[in-house]
Amino acid sequence: MLDMETIILRDIQISYQEKVSQPVVFQKAELVFVTQYGDRLWYIDIEGVSDIHLLAWFGQSEDIGVEIQATSTDGDIWRGSGYFHPNEPNLAAAIRGAGELFKL
């Protein structure tokens, strides 16, 4: 059985390569939880990313690991680790979860 839950995000902060946290500015972002056979995976789909330099950096980097903090439109805060996958031509990105995403 496959179960999906989608949460609309209003804010995303990422840290990578031991840098200070920085915002990802976007037009639309969704946190998606997928549960199948007891396994729960998550990813964030981001559209309208305005920072082309950020997308380009991740497009050329071999180290795409990030720490994230995301805030939903309901005010819930989520923290976890993942991998930043840019889509430069479409000014979009996906963050694929690595392990559990914690709700604070």
Phi, psi and omega per residue, in radians:
M1 nan 2.369 -3.127
L2 -1.943 2.257 3.131
D3 -2.248 2.321 3.126
M4 -2.173 2.452 3.067
E5 -2.252 2.299 -3.122
T6 -2.063 2.326 3.140
I7 -2.183 2.216 3.127
I8 -1.368 2.318 -3.123
L9 -1.837 2.561 3.073
R10 -1.929 -0.294 -3.061
D11 -2.663 2.409 3.046
I12 -2.366 2.275 3.025
Q13 -2.047 2.389 3.071
I14 -2.214 2.622 2.986
S15 -2.176 2.398 3.129
Y16 -2.618 2.620 -3.110
Q17 0.845 0.760 3.097
E18 1.028 0.416 3.089
K19 -1.523 2.817 3.078
V20 -1.113 2.620 3.138
S21 -1.018 2.423 3.086
Q22 -2.369 2.619 -3.138
P23 -1.341 2.647 2.938
V24 -1.835 1.985 -3.119
V25 -1.533 2.259 -3.031
F26 -2.579 2.915 3.043
Q27 -1.604 -0.625 -3.105
K28 -2.630 2.404 3.077
A29 -2.567 2.440 3.124
E30 -2.274 2.348 2.988
L31 -1.648 2.195 -3.088
V32 -2.120 2.200 3.014
F33 -1.807 2.296 3.103
V34 -2.114 2.137 3.114
T35 -2.021 2.185 3.117
Q36 -2.508 2.176 3.130
Y37 0.918 0.674 3.086
G38 1.530 -0.223 3.093
D39 -1.561 2.353 3.122
R40 -2.045 2.003 3.101
L41 -1.920 2.804 3.113
W42 -2.506 2.709 3.011
Y43 -2.679 2.837 3.081
I44 -2.103 2.216 3.098
D45 -1.815 2.136 -3.039
I46 -2.109 2.261 3.123
E47 -2.109 2.621 3.080
G48 1.210 0.766 3.115
V49 -1.289 2.151 -3.070
S50 -1.541 -0.289 -3.096
D51 -1.581 1.579 -3.108
I52 -1.185 -0.464 3.120
H53 -1.204 -0.659 3.081
L54 -1.101 -0.823 3.112
L55 -1.055 -0.755 -3.133
A56 -1.137 -0.711 -3.137
W57 -1.057 -0.840 3.140
F58 -1.208 -0.488 3.094
G59 -1.176 -0.434 -3.113
Q60 -1.827 -0.173 -3.047
S61 -1.555 2.561 3.001
E62 -1.554 -0.322 -3.135
D63 -1.784 1.642 -3.071
I64 -1.824 0.215 3.124
G65 -1.226 2.411 3.125
V66 -2.399 2.671 2.891
E67 -1.783 2.363 -3.090
I68 -2.168 2.648 2.882
Q69 -2.338 2.168 -3.098
A70 -2.211 2.486 3.117
T71 -2.036 2.262 3.125
S72 -1.406 2.916 3.078
T73 -1.144 -0.346 3.082
D74 -1.476 -0.076 3.136
G75 1.630 0.003 3.088
D76 -1.256 2.481 -3.138
I77 -1.975 2.312 -3.110
W78 -2.120 2.444 3.094
R79 -2.323 2.515 3.098
G80 -3.141 -2.990 3.132
S81 -2.087 2.631 3.122
G82 -2.872 -2.910 -3.118
Y83 -2.211 2.221 -3.066
F84 -1.560 2.025 -3.137
H85 -1.955 1.815 -3.111
P86 -1.372 2.672 2.994
N87 -2.237 1.397 -3.018
E88 -0.998 -0.792 -3.096
P89 -1.038 -0.542 -3.103
N90 -1.778 0.132 -3.097
L91 0.867 0.888 -3.087
A92 -2.423 3.008 3.098
A93 -2.799 2.838 3.000
A94 -2.307 2.468 3.006
I95 -1.955 2.006 3.138
R96 -1.584 2.156 -3.103
G97 -1.116 2.501 3.063
A98 -2.169 1.700 -3.085
G99 1.573 -2.863 -3.044
E100 -1.377 2.543 3.020
L101 -1.814 2.179 -3.032
F102 -1.763 2.310 3.047
K103 -1.590 2.143 -3.101
L104 -1.484 nan nan
